Amino acid sequence: MIGMRIAGGLLVAGMTATATACSPAVDRATATVPAAPTATAASQRPSETLSPVLEQPLPNVKGKTFTSAIVDFPPNARAVAHRHGAALVYAYVLEGTVRSQLAGKPVRTYHQGQNWVEQPGAHHLLTENTSRTKSAKLLVIFISNTGDKLKIEDPPT
């Protein structure tokens, strides 16, 4: 736990330094992102849950907000394709294994301790827990325009 706090502090310092280089935009996410209930809900894969940990304006960077969140992926969960507006996003795998793909990039698999960055405007086509029996968990950091949504799901196809 102490190691995570230290790593989080270092991450905040590093992300604050890069915040001046990004130009985020869009609206705030809800605390949870459940799968939409439908008649076929029983056959759908479970979805992720986003739990905000900290949200605060960046000092000396007017109009920008730092948000950290834990994203839980139950076994076999998959997120709907989405974007994070113009937010700069950093994701760190706390536990489990997650498969991810951004538009124009190959599918990548990330294990506990690995991380990635999503540039402002990136289209996240795939995010899923690769295990059918174990949960996966991410620490996600957003540097966004104050008041913007953190996740905008693609419309159903």
C-alpha positions, 0 to 999 in steps of 0.5 A: 500500500505504501509503495502504491502511495509513493508510486502515485505521488511520483505519477502525480508529479510526472503527469503534472509536468506533462499537463501543460503540453496537453489540450484536453476537452469533453465531460465528466464520467459517472462513478460506475459504467455498468453494462446497459440492461437489455433482453440479451443482458444474460448473454452479454459480457460484463462491463467495467466499473470506474471508481474515482479516487481523487479529483482536483484542479491542477495548481498553476494550470488553469482549467485543467483537472487531475483525476485518478480512478480505479477501474475494475474488470470482473472476469471476462469483462469488456468495455464498450469502445470509447474515447476520453475526449481530449484528456491525456490518459495514463493506465497502470495494471494493478492486477490481472491481465488486460487486452487493449487496442487504440485505433491505428495500433495493434492489440496489446496485452498488459500484465500486472505492473505494465502501463500505457498512455493514451494521447488526447483524442485517442479512440479506444477500440478494445479494453477487456479482461483476458481471464474468465475466472480472475478480476483485473484492475487498473489505476487510470489517471486523466489530465482533462479540461475541468468539467469535461466527461472522462469517457464517451462511449461509442453509440451502439451499432 
